[in-house]
Amino acid sequence: MGYDADAIVIGAGLAGLVAATELADAGKKVIVLDQEPEQTLGGQAWRSFGGLFFVDSPEQRRLRIKDSLELARQDWMGSAGFDRPEDHWPRKWAEAYIDFAAGEKRAWLHAQGMRWFPVVGWAERGGSLATGHGNSVPRFHITWGTGVGVVEPFIRRAREAEQKGLLTFRFRHRVTALITSAGIVDGVEGEILQPSEVRRSEPSSRIATGSFALKAQAIIICSGGIGGNHDLVRKNWPARLGTPKHLISGVPDHVDGLMLGIAGKAGAHLINEDRMWHYVEGVNNWNPIWSKHAIRILPGPSSLWFDARGDRLPAPCLPGFDTLSTLSHIMKSGFDYSWFVLNQTIVKKEFTLSGSEQNPDFTSKSWWQVLKRALGGVPAPVQAFLDNGEDFIVEKDFSALVRRMNALTGDNLIHEDKLKAQIMARDREVDNPYTKDVQITAIRGARNYIGDRLVRVVPPHKILDPKHGPLIAVRLSILTRKSLGGIETDLSARALKADGEPLAGLYAAGEAAGFGGGGMHGYNSLEGTFLGGCIFSGRTAGRAAAKAI
């Protein structure tokens, strides 16, 4: 049987688009398969906030941020905590990606039309020692146009290749098996699903109307992670992070991880499946699109964080500092939810919601709307959650706030006097420019960075001061998002077998490959690295496959 194309890419998300366009640019014929309808082109990246990790960028230098390859490597390796024999290739990928982020990444994307907001965000600040987890400096570059702006250049390139006859999209094609001939993966087979007119990210039908089989010299898996499949998330959930009873979803239902099992059955080696990146600041979307649809709050550092019993979380479990340490601490409390307590002043400046649809100013590339956000009141998407979100409580009276917190959960664990005493103790610490409260020290440290001072972090003030009211409490749940492990790959993105040898004909990129190598982040992410990991690994896979064909 002859080949239907030079290469087949499974998945039309960011990694798949990058791999496919690199192949097409090399003159190769590509078929891109995706189980979802065409309106989901771009996958999860389309819905993202569009943050990208750059090192020593022009944006950083303009803000007098002193970054370097050495500092970024220190932060990455301190966060990753590589400690397993199978971390050989993940470490190699991490080193290569840091070089990419400090080297040609920005110029390559800029040449394709991507631009970035001039104020660099400071995500995952760490809160430990210099050699521990976290970004020592701001590195979160928000793409102008958010996730839509990230995928746009690659969709444009894909459509141009399509017009030239080099690339073909086949939506509603669900791969169920990889075909192997003489030890070489050279094809796929699966089901053709019935057409679907659902909105982007809405659950689509799984009714099959036919079958297909295709052959190619290279198969590239870019099928994403497991966050929408809670059964698989729970199966892989590590004992070190407890056992959550309740999960909400930061990704659509079709992020099911089933392609990983198919790859494993064909001989690909899956590693680090217990390494995950799930957020602790999840809230139920008042206007949901997919099942258990959740949105993540991207908090500034000023909200007070309490566990389900009303005990304040210790450092480094501060808003925006150390996600997995906070997750571990919350799970040890015996409950899988927690609380932010803040006020109107904080919510105005420090609450950002993740996602392209929650940031219409950045997504629409409207400088006027961005200026209004910086100078005005509560952003409209945040206000919509304050008005309609089931997890949000707004009250002028502290007693009423506590009553509603207890009523929302039904656990009646919050004692008014205990909660108020902790907030008052914290408030006393802002009377002096020095303090033993590490969170207030962190706030003052953050405001030494001009970007935080201008648009992100409010001056330290007393939470209970009526001038800054009303008071706000937000119930936070665990939001599933990313799997940090996946198909083990070498630096050419070739899928490896358990014996370390390449599984001929098969490549993997994006989240399916742990964003490279089977887990280049190790245990922790520095943020802004997921989209970049899709781009880097997709580019690597596409170029390597093009050379091998």
C-alpha positions as CSV (number, residue, x, y, z in Angstrom):
1,M,0.0,0.0,0.0
2,G,1.3,3.5,-0.8
3,Y,1.4,6.4,1.6
4,D,-1.5,8.8,1.9
5,A,0.9,11.6,3.0
6,D,4.5,12.1,4.0
7,A,3.4,12.7,7.6
8,I,0.3,12.5,9.8
9,V,-0.1,14.8,12.7
10,I,-2.6,13.7,15.4
11,G,-4.1,16.8,17.0
12,A,-4.9,20.3,15.7
13,G,-3.8,22.2,18.8
14,L,-0.8,24.5,19.0
15,A,1.9,21.7,19.0
16,G,0.2,20.0,16.1
17,L,-0.1,23.2,14.1
18,V,3.5,24.0,14.6
19,A,4.7,20.5,13.6
20,A,2.5,20.5,10.6
21,T,3.5,23.9,9.3
22,E,7.2,23.0,9.8
23,L,6.7,19.9,7.7
24,A,4.8,21.8,5.0
25,D,7.5,24.5,4.9
26,A,9.9,21.7,4.1
27,G,7.7,20.7,1.2
28,K,6.2,17.6,2.8
29,K,2.6,16.6,2.4
30,V,0.8,16.4,5.8
31,I,-2.6,15.2,7.0
32,V,-3.7,16.7,10.4
33,L,-6.3,14.6,12.2
34,D,-8.5,15.8,15.1
35,Q,-11.5,14.2,16.8
36,E,-13.1,17.6,17.3
37,P,-14.9,19.8,14.7
38,E,-13.1,22.5,12.8
39,Q,-14.3,25.3,15.1
40,T,-11.9,24.0,17.8
41,L,-8.8,24.6,15.6
42,G,-6.0,25.7,17.9
43,G,-7.1,23.6,20.8
44,Q,-6.6,24.8,24.4
45,A,-4.0,27.3,23.4
46,W,-6.7,29.4,21.7
47,R,-8.4,29.8,25.0
48,S,-5.3,30.5,27.0
49,F,-4.1,33.8,28.4
50,G,-1.2,33.6,26.0
51,G,1.7,33.8,28.5
52,L,5.2,33.0,27.1
53,F,8.4,32.5,29.0
54,F,11.3,34.6,27.6
55,V,14.7,35.2,29.2
56,D,16.4,38.6,29.0
57,S,13.9,39.9,26.6
58,P,13.6,43.6,25.4
59,E,10.5,43.9,27.5
60,Q,12.4,42.8,30.6
61,R,15.3,45.1,29.9
62,R,13.0,48.1,29.4
63,L,11.6,47.5,32.9
64,R,15.2,47.1,34.3
65,I,14.7,43.4,35.0
66,K,18.1,41.8,35.0
67,D,17.6,38.3,33.7
68,S,20.1,35.8,32.3
69,L,20.5,32.3,30.9
70,E,22.2,31.3,34.1
71,L,19.5,32.7,36.4
72,A,16.8,31.0,34.3
73,R,18.6,27.7,34.4
74,Q,19.0,28.0,38.2
75,D,15.2,28.7,38.5
76,W,14.2,25.9,36.2
77,M,16.4,23.2,37.7
78,G,15.5,24.3,41.2
79,S,11.8,24.0,40.3
80,A,12.0,20.8,38.3
81,G,13.7,18.8,41.0
82,F,14.8,16.1,38.6
83,D,15.4,13.0,40.7
84,R,14.6,9.9,38.7
85,P,16.6,7.7,36.3
86,E,14.0,8.4,33.6
87,D,14.7,12.2,33.9
88,H,17.6,11.9,31.5
89,W,15.7,13.1,28.4
90,P,13.4,15.5,30.3
91,R,16.6,17.2,31.7
92,K,18.0,17.4,28.2
93,W,14.8,18.9,26.9
94,A,14.7,21.4,29.8
95,E,18.3,22.6,29.0
96,A,17.4,22.9,25.3
97,Y,14.2,24.8,26.0
98,I,15.9,27.3,28.3
99,D,18.5,28.0,25.6
100,F,15.6,28.5,23.1
101,A,13.8,30.8,25.5
102,A,17.0,32.9,26.0
103,G,17.9,32.7,22.3
104,E,15.9,32.6,19.1
105,K,12.4,32.0,20.5
106,R,11.3,35.6,20.7
107,A,12.8,36.7,17.4
108,W,11.4,33.7,15.6
109,L,7.9,34.4,16.9
110,H,8.2,38.1,16.4
111,A,9.1,37.5,12.7
112,Q,5.8,35.7,12.3
113,G,3.8,38.7,13.7
114,M,3.6,38.0,17.4
115,R,3.8,40.9,19.8
116,W,3.7,41.2,23.6
117,F,2.3,43.5,26.3
118,P,5.1,45.8,27.5
119,V,4.6,44.9,31.2
120,V,6.0,41.5,32.1
121,G,4.1,39.5,34.6
122,W,5.7,37.8,37.6
123,A,4.1,34.3,38.0
124,E,5.2,31.5,40.3
125,R,7.4,33.7,42.5
126,G,8.5,30.8,44.7
127,G,8.9,32.1,48.2
128,S,11.7,29.7,49.2
129,L,15.5,29.9,48.8
130,A,17.4,31.0,45.6
131,T,18.0,27.4,44.6
132,G,14.4,26.4,45.2
133,H,11.2,26.7,43.1
134,G,10.0,29.9,41.4
135,N,10.9,32.7,39.1
136,S,13.5,35.0,40.5
137,V,12.4,37.7,38.2
138,P,9.3,38.5,36.1
139,R,9.2,36.4,32.9
140,F,5.5,36.0,32.0
141,H,5.1,37.8,28.6
142,I,1.4,38.2,27.7
143,T,0.9,37.9,24.0
144,W,-1.0,40.8,22.4
145,G,-4.2,39.0,21.5
146,T,-3.8,36.4,24.3
147,G,-4.0,32.7,23.2
148,V,-5.8,33.7,20.0
149,G,-2.7,35.8,19.1
150,V,-0.4,32.8,19.8
151,V,-2.1,30.4,17.5
152,E,-2.9,32.9,14.8
153,P,0.5,32.8,13.0
154,F,0.4,29.0,12.8
155,I,-3.2,28.8,11.7
156,R,-2.3,31.3,9.0
157,R,0.7,29.2,7.9
158,A,-1.4,26.1,7.9
159,R,-4.1,27.6,5.7
160,E,-1.5,28.8,3.3
161,A,0.0,25.3,3.1
162,E,-3.6,24.0,2.7
163,Q,-4.0,26.2,-0.4
164,K,-0.8,24.9,-1.8
165,G,-2.0,21.3,-1.5
166,L,0.6,20.5,1.1
167,L,-1.6,20.2,4.2
168,T,-5.0,18.6,4.7
169,F,-7.2,18.9,7.8
170,R,-9.5,16.0,8.6
171,F,-11.7,16.9,11.5
172,R,-13.9,14.5,13.4
173,H,-11.3,11.8,12.8
174,R,-10.6,10.0,16.0
175,V,-7.5,7.8,16.1
176,T,-8.1,4.5,17.9
177,A,-4.9,2.6,17.0
178,L,-1.4,3.0,15.5
179,I,-0.4,0.7,12.7
180,T,3.0,-1.0,12.8
181,S,4.7,-2.7,9.9
182,A,8.0,-4.5,10.5
183,G,8.5,-2.7,13.7
184,I,7.9,0.8,12.2
185,V,4.9,2.9,13.0
186,D,3.6,3.8,9.6
187,G,-0.1,4.4,9.9
188,V,-3.2,5.1,12.0
189,E,-6.8,3.8,12.0
190,G,-9.9,5.1,13.7
191,E,-13.4,6.3,13.6
192,I,-15.1,9.1,11.7
193,L,-17.4,10.9,14.1
194,Q,-20.7,12.4,13.0
195,P,-20.5,16.2,12.1
196,S,-20.9,18.6,15.0
197,E,-21.9,22.2,15.1
198,V,-21.2,22.8,18.8
199,R,-19.5,25.9,19.9
200,R,-15.7,25.8,20.4
201,S,-14.9,23.6,23.4
202,E,-18.4,22.3,24.0
203,P,-18.8,18.5,24.3
204,S,-19.2,17.0,20.9
205,S,-20.9,13.7,19.8
206,R,-18.9,10.4,19.9
207,I,-21.2,8.6,17.5
208,A,-19.2,7.0,14.7
209,T,-20.4,7.1,11.2
210,G,-17.5,5.3,9.6
211,S,-13.9,4.3,9.9
212,F,-10.6,5.2,8.3
213,A,-7.0,4.0,7.9
214,L,-4.1,6.1,6.7
215,K,-0.4,5.5,6.1
216,A,2.6,7.8,6.3
217,Q,6.3,7.7,6.8
218,A,6.0,9.7,10.0
219,I,3.3,9.9,12.7
220,I,3.5,12.8,15.2
221,I,1.3,12.6,18.3
222,C,0.2,16.1,19.5
223,S,-3.0,15.0,21.2
224,G,-2.6,16.9,24.5
225,G,-3.0,15.8,28.1
226,I,-5.5,14.3,30.4
227,G,-7.1,17.2,32.4
228,G,-10.7,16.6,31.1
229,N,-10.6,13.0,32.0
230,H,-11.0,13.0,35.8
231,D,-10.9,9.2,36.0
232,L,-7.4,9.2,34.4
233,V,-6.4,12.2,36.6
234,R,-7.3,10.3,39.7
235,K,-5.6,7.1,38.5
236,N,-2.3,9.0,38.0
237,W,-2.7,11.3,41.0
238,P,0.4,11.0,43.3
239,A,0.1,10.0,46.9
240,R,2.3,12.9,47.8
241,L,-0.5,15.3,46.9
242,G,-3.3,13.6,48.9
243,T,-6.6,12.4,47.4
244,P,-9.0,15.1,46.2
245,K,-12.7,14.3,46.4
246,H,-13.8,17.2,44.2
247,L,-12.3,18.4,41.0
248,I,-13.3,21.0,38.5
249,S,-12.0,21.2,34.9
250,G,-9.8,23.9,33.5
251,V,-9.9,22.1,30.1
252,P,-12.7,20.8,27.8
253,D,-14.1,17.2,27.9
254,H,-12.1,16.2,24.8
255,V,-8.8,16.5,26.6
256,D,-9.2,12.9,27.5
257,G,-5.7,11.4,27.3
258,L,-6.8,8.4,25.4
259,M,-4.1,8.8,22.8
260,L,-1.5,8.3,25.4
261,G,-2.8,4.8,26.1
262,I,-2.9,4.1,22.4
263,A,0.7,5.1,22.0
264,G,1.7,3.0,25.0
265,K,-0.1,0.0,23.5
266,A,2.0,0.5,20.3
267,G,5.2,0.4,22.3
268,A,5.9,4.0,23.3
269,H,7.3,4.5,26.8
270,L,5.2,6.7,29.1
271,I,7.0,8.3,32.0
272,N,6.3,10.6,34.9
273,E,2.6,10.2,34.6
274,D,2.2,11.1,38.3
275,R,3.7,14.6,37.7
276,M,0.8,17.0,37.2
277,W,0.1,20.7,37.2
278,H,-3.3,21.5,38.7
279,Y,-4.2,24.8,40.2
280,V,-5.7,25.6,43.6
281,E,-7.4,28.9,42.7
282,G,-10.2,27.4,40.6
283,V,-13.7,28.8,40.6
284,N,-16.8,27.4,38.9
285,N,-17.6,29.3,35.7
286,W,-21.0,31.0,36.1
287,N,-21.4,30.7,32.3
288,P,-20.0,27.2,31.5
289,I,-19.1,25.8,28.1
290,W,-17.8,22.3,29.1
291,S,-18.4,19.9,31.9
292,K,-17.4,21.2,35.3
293,H,-16.1,24.3,33.6
294,A,-13.7,26.1,35.8
295,I,-11.7,29.3,35.6
296,R,-8.5,30.0,37.4
297,I,-7.9,33.2,39.3
298,L,-4.5,34.7,38.6
299,P,-4.1,36.5,41.9
300,G,-1.8,39.3,43.0
301,P,-0.1,38.7,46.4
302,S,-2.4,40.6,48.8
303,S,-5.4,38.3,49.3
304,L,-5.3,36.4,52.6
305,W,-5.5,32.6,52.1
306,F,-7.2,30.3,54.5
307,D,-7.8,26.6,54.5
308,A,-11.3,25.1,55.0
309,R,-11.0,25.4,58.8
310,G,-10.1,29.1,58.6
311,D,-6.4,28.7,59.4
312,R,-4.2,31.1,57.4
313,L,-1.8,29.3,55.0
314,P,1.9,29.7,55.7
315,A,4.7,30.7,53.3
316,P,5.4,29.7,50.6
317,C,1.6,29.1,50.2
318,L,0.9,32.7,49.2
319,P,-1.2,33.8,46.2
320,G,0.9,33.5,43.1
321,F,4.0,32.0,44.7
322,D,4.1,28.2,44.8
323,T,1.3,26.3,43.3
324,L,2.2,22.7,44.2
325,S,3.3,23.5,47.8
326,T,0.0,25.2,48.3
327,L,-1.8,22.2,46.8
328,S,0.0,19.8,49.1
329,H,-0.7,22.0,52.1
330,I,-4.4,22.2,51.3
331,M,-4.7,18.5,50.8
332,K,-3.1,17.9,54.2
333,S,-5.9,20.0,55.8
334,G,-8.3,17.1,55.2
335,F,-10.3,19.2,52.7
336,D,-9.9,20.0,49.1
337,Y,-11.0,23.6,49.1
338,S,-9.7,26.8,50.5
339,W,-10.7,30.5,50.8
340,F,-9.4,33.9,49.7
341,V,-10.5,36.8,51.9
342,L,-9.9,40.2,50.5
343,N,-11.6,43.5,49.8
344,Q,-12.7,45.7,46.9
345,T,-9.4,47.5,46.7
346,I,-7.6,44.3,46.1
347,V,-10.0,42.8,43.7
348,K,-9.9,45.9,41.5
349,K,-6.2,45.6,40.8
350,E,-5.1,42.1,41.7
351,F,-7.7,39.8,40.3
352,T,-7.1,38.6,36.7
353,L,-8.9,35.6,35.3
354,S,-7.1,33.1,33.1
355,G,-8.2,32.7,29.4
356,S,-8.7,34.6,26.2
357,E,-12.4,35.1,26.8
358,Q,-11.9,36.5,30.3
359,N,-9.5,39.2,29.0
360,P,-11.4,40.8,26.1
361,D,-9.1,43.9,26.2
362,F,-5.9,41.9,25.5
363,T,-7.7,39.5,23.2
364,S,-9.2,42.2,21.0
365,K,-5.8,44.1,21.1
366,S,-7.5,47.2,22.5
367,W,-5.1,49.6,24.2
368,W,-8.0,51.8,25.3
369,Q,-9.6,48.9,27.2
370,V,-6.3,47.9,28.7
371,L,-5.8,51.5,29.9
372,K,-9.4,51.5,31.4
373,R,-8.5,48.3,33.3
374,A,-5.3,49.9,34.7
375,L,-7.0,53.1,35.8
376,G,-10.6,52.1,36.3
377,G,-12.6,49.8,38.6
378,V,-13.1,46.1,38.6
379,P,-12.6,44.5,35.2
380,A,-16.0,43.5,33.6
381,P,-15.2,39.7,33.6
382,V,-14.2,39.8,37.2
383,Q,-17.3,41.8,38.1
384,A,-19.4,39.2,36.3
385,F,-18.1,36.5,38.7
386,L,-18.6,38.8,41.7
387,D,-22.3,39.2,40.6
388,N,-23.0,35.7,39.4
389,G,-20.3,33.3,40.5
390,E,-21.4,30.7,43.1
391,D,-18.0,30.8,44.8
392,F,-18.0,34.6,45.4
393,I,-19.4,36.3,48.5
394,V,-19.5,40.1,48.8
395,E,-20.5,41.7,52.1
396,K,-19.9,44.9,54.0
397,D,-20.4,43.2,57.4
398,F,-17.8,40.6,58.6
399,S,-20.3,38.5,60.5
400,A,-22.5,38.2,57.4
401,L,-19.5,37.3,55.3
402,V,-18.7,34.4,57.7
403,R,-22.3,33.2,57.8
404,R,-22.4,33.0,54.0
405,M,-19.0,31.2,53.9
406,N,-20.4,28.5,56.1
407,A,-23.6,28.3,54.3
408,L,-21.9,27.9,50.9
409,T,-19.9,24.8,52.0
410,G,-22.4,23.4,54.6
411,D,-19.3,22.4,56.7
412,N,-19.7,25.2,59.2
413,L,-15.9,25.2,59.9
414,I,-15.3,28.9,59.9
415,H,-15.4,30.5,63.3
416,E,-15.9,34.2,63.2
417,D,-13.7,35.2,66.1
418,K,-10.8,33.0,65.0
419,L,-10.9,34.2,61.4
420,K,-11.2,37.9,62.5
421,A,-8.4,37.6,65.0
422,Q,-6.0,36.4,62.3
423,I,-7.0,39.2,59.9
424,M,-6.6,41.8,62.6
425,A,-3.2,40.4,63.6
426,R,-2.1,40.8,60.0
427,D,-3.6,44.3,59.7
428,R,-1.6,45.5,62.7
429,E,1.6,44.6,60.8
430,V,1.0,47.3,58.1
431,D,1.4,50.1,60.7
432,N,5.2,50.0,60.2
433,P,7.4,49.8,57.1
434,Y,8.9,46.7,58.6
435,T,7.2,43.6,59.7
436,K,7.5,39.9,60.6
437,D,4.6,39.0,58.4
438,V,6.2,37.3,55.4
439,Q,3.2,38.1,53.1
440,I,3.4,41.8,53.8
441,T,7.2,41.7,53.2
442,A,6.5,39.9,49.9
443,I,3.9,42.6,48.9
444,R,6.4,45.4,49.6
445,G,9.1,43.5,47.7
446,A,6.7,43.0,44.7
447,R,6.0,46.8,44.6
448,N,9.8,47.4,44.1
449,Y,9.1,46.1,40.6
450,I,7.6,48.9,38.5
451,G,5.3,46.5,36.6
452,D,3.7,45.3,39.8
453,R,3.5,48.7,41.3
454,L,1.7,50.2,38.3
455,V,-0.8,47.5,37.3
456,R,-0.7,44.5,39.6
457,V,-0.1,45.0,43.4
458,V,-2.0,47.4,45.7
459,P,-0.1,49.2,48.5
460,P,-0.3,47.3,51.9
461,H,-3.4,48.3,53.8
462,K,-5.7,46.9,56.4
463,I,-8.1,44.3,55.0
464,L,-10.8,45.3,57.5
465,D,-10.6,49.0,56.9
466,P,-14.1,50.1,55.7
467,K,-12.5,52.5,53.2
468,H,-11.3,49.5,51.2
469,G,-14.6,47.6,51.4
470,P,-16.8,45.7,50.9
471,L,-15.2,42.5,52.0
472,I,-15.0,39.5,49.6
473,A,-14.6,35.8,50.2
474,V,-13.9,33.4,47.4
475,R,-14.1,29.6,47.7
476,L,-11.3,28.0,45.8
477,S,-11.3,24.5,44.4
478,I,-8.7,22.3,42.6
479,L,-8.8,22.9,38.9
480,T,-7.4,20.2,36.6
481,R,-5.1,21.6,33.9
482,K,-1.9,20.0,32.7
483,S,-0.1,16.7,32.9
484,L,3.7,17.2,33.2
485,G,4.6,13.6,32.1
486,G,4.0,11.8,28.9
487,I,5.6,10.0,26.0
488,E,9.4,9.8,26.4
489,T,11.2,11.4,23.5
490,D,14.8,12.1,22.5
491,L,16.0,15.6,21.4
492,S,14.6,14.9,17.9
493,A,11.2,14.3,19.4
494,R,11.3,10.6,18.4
495,A,9.2,8.5,20.7
496,L,11.2,6.0,22.7
497,K,10.5,2.4,23.7
498,A,11.0,1.1,27.3
499,D,14.6,0.0,26.3
500,G,15.5,3.5,25.3
501,E,15.6,2.9,21.6
502,P,13.4,4.9,19.2
503,L,10.1,3.5,18.1
504,A,10.7,4.0,14.4
505,G,8.3,6.3,12.6
506,L,6.7,7.8,15.7
507,Y,7.2,11.2,17.2
508,A,5.5,13.2,20.0
509,A,5.2,16.8,20.9
510,G,3.3,19.2,23.2
511,E,1.6,18.0,26.4
512,A,1.4,14.4,25.1
513,A,5.2,14.4,25.4
514,G,5.3,16.2,28.7
515,F,6.1,19.2,26.5
516,G,9.3,17.4,25.6
517,G,11.2,14.4,26.6
518,G,8.3,13.0,28.7
519,G,8.5,15.8,31.4
520,M,10.8,18.7,30.8
521,H,9.2,20.7,33.7
522,G,10.0,18.0,36.3
523,Y,7.7,18.5,39.2
524,N,7.0,22.2,38.8
525,S,6.3,24.8,36.2
526,L,7.6,28.3,36.0
527,E,4.5,29.3,34.1
528,G,4.4,30.7,30.6
529,T,6.2,27.5,29.7
530,F,3.3,25.4,28.4
531,L,2.6,27.3,25.2
532,G,6.3,27.7,24.7
533,G,6.8,24.0,25.3
534,C,4.2,23.2,22.6
535,I,5.8,25.6,20.2
536,F,9.4,24.3,20.8
537,S,8.5,20.6,20.8
538,G,6.2,20.9,17.8
539,R,8.9,22.7,15.9
540,T,11.4,20.1,16.8
541,A,9.2,17.2,15.8
542,G,8.2,18.8,12.5
543,R,11.7,19.6,11.5
544,A,13.1,16.2,12.6
545,A,10.4,14.3,10.8
546,A,10.9,16.4,7.6
547,K,14.6,15.5,7.6
548,A,13.9,11.8,8.2
549,I,11.3,11.4,5.4
